[in-house]
């Protein structure tokens, strides 16, 4: 990046790095970053990786002016585990992208959603999610030095969700809408 003079040429550079990679390949870009954004889904394993990223950002922030801009929920039909995690380990939530099939279709077509939206205006609402994230980053948020949860604490928090799911409230007979045929 230095050899290409990228740091002087561009206002925004995005490093897309797998958070579960256990090597310096993840930590190295943090040396040059102002912000980190965590992209996760609503799953157990993804939130464990998100927690490790939060820990890396916290450690790197001790010696660099790095902040966590926030968390992005990616292509998820639910956000209950994300909400549990963010409640336990407070951090900004930049956006929650719902499970929209056109996101996957764009990859298969080899096009960006923005390219697809040029010919299909019904996709503009999907683009708005990404534009919202971009607006937040370009506004240079204050960001946070995140706290992370200890592995055991996080495991307990997230596994309890699976092992002891909340039961839906039973409705009384008076509340039931019945139709007899």
C-alpha positions as CSV (number, residue, x, y, z in Angstrom):
1,X,0.0,0.0,0.0
2,X,2.9,2.4,0.8
3,X,4.7,1.5,-2.5
4,X,1.5,2.3,-4.4
5,X,1.2,5.6,-2.5
6,X,-2.4,4.6,-1.7
7,X,-2.4,6.3,1.7
8,X,-1.9,9.7,0.0
9,X,-4.1,9.0,-3.1
10,X,-7.4,8.0,-1.4
11,X,-9.7,9.3,1.3
12,X,-11.1,5.9,2.1
13,X,-9.4,2.5,1.9
14,X,-11.2,-0.6,2.9
15,X,-9.4,-3.7,4.0
16,X,-11.7,-6.8,3.9
17,X,-10.1,-9.3,6.3
18,X,-11.4,-12.5,7.7
19,X,-11.6,-12.0,11.4
20,X,-11.0,-15.7,12.2
21,X,-7.6,-15.7,10.6
22,X,-5.0,-16.3,13.3
23,X,-2.0,-14.5,12.0
24,X,-0.6,-11.0,11.6
25,X,-2.5,-10.6,8.4
26,X,-5.5,-9.4,10.3
27,X,-3.6,-7.1,12.7
28,X,-1.3,-5.5,10.2
29,X,-3.9,-3.4,8.4
30,X,-5.0,-2.0,11.8
31,X,-1.7,-0.2,12.0
32,X,-2.8,2.0,9.2
33,X,-6.5,2.3,10.0
34,X,-8.5,5.1,11.7
35,X,-11.5,2.8,12.1
36,X,-12.5,-0.8,12.1
37,X,-15.9,-2.1,11.3
38,X,-17.0,-5.5,12.3
39,X,-19.2,-7.3,9.9
40,X,-21.0,-10.3,11.3
41,X,-24.1,-12.4,11.0
42,X,-26.5,-13.4,13.8
43,X,-24.6,-16.7,14.4
44,X,-22.7,-18.1,17.4
45,X,-19.4,-18.6,15.6
46,X,-19.5,-15.2,13.8
47,X,-20.1,-13.4,17.1
48,X,-17.2,-15.2,18.7
49,X,-15.0,-14.0,15.8
50,X,-16.5,-10.5,16.2
51,X,-15.5,-10.5,19.9
52,X,-11.9,-11.5,18.9
53,X,-11.8,-8.6,16.5
54,X,-13.1,-6.2,19.2
55,X,-10.2,-7.5,21.4
56,X,-7.7,-6.8,18.6
57,X,-9.0,-3.3,18.1
58,X,-8.8,-2.7,21.9
59,X,-5.2,-3.9,22.0
60,X,-4.1,-2.0,18.9
61,X,-5.8,1.2,20.2
62,X,-3.3,1.3,23.1
63,X,-0.6,2.4,20.6
64,X,-2.5,3.6,17.6
65,X,-5.3,6.1,17.0
66,X,-7.7,3.3,16.1
67,X,-11.4,3.2,17.0
68,X,-14.2,0.8,16.3
69,X,-16.7,2.6,14.1
70,X,-19.3,-0.1,14.8
71,X,-20.8,-3.4,14.0
72,X,-22.7,-4.3,10.8
73,X,-25.1,-7.2,10.8
74,X,-24.8,-8.9,7.4
75,X,-27.6,-10.7,5.6
76,X,-29.5,-11.9,8.7
77,X,-33.2,-12.7,9.1
78,X,-32.8,-12.2,12.9
79,X,-30.7,-10.0,15.1
80,X,-31.4,-11.4,18.5
81,X,-27.9,-12.7,19.2
82,X,-26.4,-9.5,17.8
83,X,-28.6,-7.6,20.2
84,X,-27.5,-9.8,23.1
85,X,-23.9,-9.3,22.2
86,X,-24.1,-5.6,21.8
87,X,-26.0,-5.3,25.1
88,X,-23.2,-7.2,26.8
89,X,-20.3,-5.5,25.0
90,X,-21.6,-2.1,24.1
91,X,-20.6,-0.8,20.6
92,X,-22.4,1.2,17.9
93,X,-24.5,-0.8,15.4
94,X,-24.0,0.9,12.0
95,X,-26.5,-1.2,10.1
96,X,-28.3,-4.5,10.1
97,X,-28.7,-5.8,6.5
98,X,-31.7,-8.1,6.2
99,X,-31.5,-11.4,4.3
100,X,-32.0,-10.1,0.8
101,X,-31.5,-12.7,-2.0
102,X,-30.5,-10.0,-4.5
103,X,-27.2,-9.5,-2.5
104,X,-26.3,-13.1,-3.4
105,X,-27.6,-12.8,-6.9
106,X,-25.3,-9.8,-7.5
107,X,-22.3,-12.0,-6.8
108,X,-23.5,-14.7,-9.1
109,X,-24.0,-12.1,-11.9
110,X,-20.6,-10.6,-11.2
111,X,-22.1,-7.2,-10.7
112,X,-22.4,-4.8,-7.8
113,X,-25.9,-4.0,-6.4
114,X,-25.4,-0.5,-7.7
115,X,-24.9,-1.8,-11.3
116,X,-27.9,-4.0,-11.0
117,X,-30.0,-1.1,-9.6
118,X,-29.3,1.0,-12.7
119,X,-31.6,-1.3,-14.7
120,X,-33.8,-2.4,-11.9
121,X,-35.0,0.5,-9.7
122,X,-36.6,-1.9,-7.2
123,X,-33.1,-2.6,-5.9
124,X,-32.4,1.0,-4.8
125,X,-33.6,0.2,-1.3
126,X,-30.8,-2.4,-1.0
127,X,-28.3,0.1,-2.1
128,X,-29.6,2.5,0.6
129,X,-28.3,0.2,3.3
130,X,-24.7,0.5,1.9
131,X,-25.0,4.2,1.3
132,X,-26.1,4.6,5.0
133,X,-22.9,2.8,6.1
134,X,-20.8,4.9,3.8
135,X,-22.4,8.2,5.1
136,X,-21.6,7.2,8.6
137,X,-18.0,6.4,7.9
138,X,-17.5,9.6,5.8
139,X,-18.9,11.6,8.7
140,X,-15.8,10.4,10.6
141,X,-17.6,9.0,13.7
142,X,-16.0,9.3,17.1
143,X,-15.8,5.5,17.3
144,X,-15.1,3.6,20.5
145,X,-12.4,1.6,22.0
146,X,-14.4,-1.6,22.4
147,X,-14.5,-3.9,25.3
148,X,-14.6,-7.6,24.6
149,X,-16.1,-10.3,26.6
150,X,-14.1,-13.2,28.1
151,X,-14.5,-16.3,26.1
152,X,-16.3,-18.1,28.9
153,X,-18.6,-15.2,29.5
154,X,-19.4,-14.9,25.8
155,X,-19.9,-18.7,25.5
156,X,-22.3,-18.6,28.4
157,X,-24.2,-15.6,27.0
158,X,-24.6,-17.0,23.5
159,X,-25.1,-20.7,24.3
160,X,-27.8,-19.8,26.8
161,X,-29.7,-18.4,23.9
162,X,-29.7,-21.8,22.2
163,X,-30.0,-24.0,25.2
164,X,-32.8,-22.0,26.9
165,X,-34.7,-20.3,24.1
166,X,-37.5,-18.0,25.1
167,X,-40.8,-19.7,24.8
168,X,-43.5,-17.9,22.8
169,X,-46.3,-16.6,25.0
170,X,-49.3,-18.8,25.0
171,X,-52.4,-17.0,24.1
172,X,-55.6,-17.5,26.1
173,X,-58.7,-18.8,24.4
174,X,-60.2,-15.3,24.5
175,X,-57.3,-14.0,22.5
176,X,-57.3,-16.6,19.8
177,X,-58.8,-15.8,16.5
178,X,-60.7,-18.9,15.4
179,X,-62.5,-19.7,12.2
180,X,-64.6,-22.9,12.0
181,X,-65.2,-24.4,8.6
